[in-house]
Amino acid sequence: MKKLIINADDFGYSHAVNYGILDCFQNGVLTSATMMVNMPGAGHAAALAKEHQNLGVGIHLVLTCGEPLLTTHKTIVDSNGSFRNLAFYQGSYTIDREEVKTEWQAQIERFLSFGLTPTHLDSHHHINTYKEIDEVFLELADRYGLPVRHNMKLPAAYVTTEKFELSLEKALADEDSLLEIFGDADTLEVMSHPGYLDKAIYTGSSYNYPRLDEVELLTSSKVVDWIKQSKTIELATFTHIA
């Protein structure tokens, strides 16, 4: 059987996002989520994860949203002490690699302090794929022995899915479409961003209303039925590919 991981990014962003993710897990085909431990809803997300231990929960490392856990940074924060916007990294930029390393290590350690075991690592806005930052990401994956998202060129030593898909709509269109994405691969991660709306997500994220569409798709009886009745594809988490 081909293993399908459907991961929700942004677990911990807010209570509304957390509840949307939980609904997609309980009533839909979502299998996994990655937590933003620096965001206000992180503690709530951790409590939900403990109550629903079959949900695979990894760490969504953050460098472009909210505030860092550490207050000593100079190059990865703006004048207010918040993380720099993604736009900063889309041009020529200079950062202290050690700041990224210490901040991300602090984020991993905070996740562990919740009493949770992470299934894997990925990052907000795919910042783990950017120059210098990619090296830190892989170093920490090594240090903590964690699988990673397959959104960058990876040495063979790293545990990951064979393929990674950005488009939830394309993947869940029907079984033929999903099998086309799989191709010859046996493992696939599909990224998603489901959630309900509260003031935090509506004012803080440019991707807000479409989260409701993703909840609807992930919990659609049509989608749930064809995936769970498939003779070729089975739902999985990163713990099933390690």
JOHUBEL-V426094 format. One record per backbone hydrogen bond with DSSP energy under -0.5 kcal/mol. CO is the residue of the C=O (numbers start at 1). NH is the residue of the N-H. Records with the same first field share a line. If there is no record, write none. Layout:
# JOHUBEL-V426094
CO->NH  NH
This chain:
# JOHUBEL-V426094
2->4  234
3->5  188
4->6  236
5->7  190
6->31  32
7->9  192
8->34
10->13
11->36
12->41
14->18
15->19
16->20  196
17->21
18->22
19->23
20->24
21->25
22->26
23->27
24->28  30
31->56
32->8
33->58
34->11
35->37  60
36->39
39->42
41->45
42->46
43->47
44->48
45->49
46->50
47->51
48->52
52->55
54->56
56->33
57->119
58->35
59->61  122
61->124
66->83
76->84
78->81
81->68
82->78
85->88  89
86->89
87->90
88->91
91->93
95->97
96->99  100
97->101
98->102
99->103
100->104
101->105
102->106
103->107
104->108
105->109
106->110
107->111
108->112
109->113
110->114
111->114  116
112->115
116->118
119->147
120->59
121->149
122->61
123->126
124->127
126->129
127->130
130->134
131->133
132->136
133->137
134->138
135->139
136->140
137->141
138->142
139->143
140->144
141->145  146
142->145
147->121
149->151
155->158
159->148
163->189
165->191
166->168
167->171
168->172
170->173
174->178
175->179
176->180
177->181
178->182
179->183
182->185
186->3
187->163
188->5
189->165
190->7
192->9
198->202
199->203
200->204
201->205
206->208
208->211
209->212  213
210->214
211->195  215
212->216
213->217
214->218
215->219
217->220
218->29
220->224
221->225
222->226
223->227
224->228
225->229
227->230
232->2
234->4
237->240
238->241  242
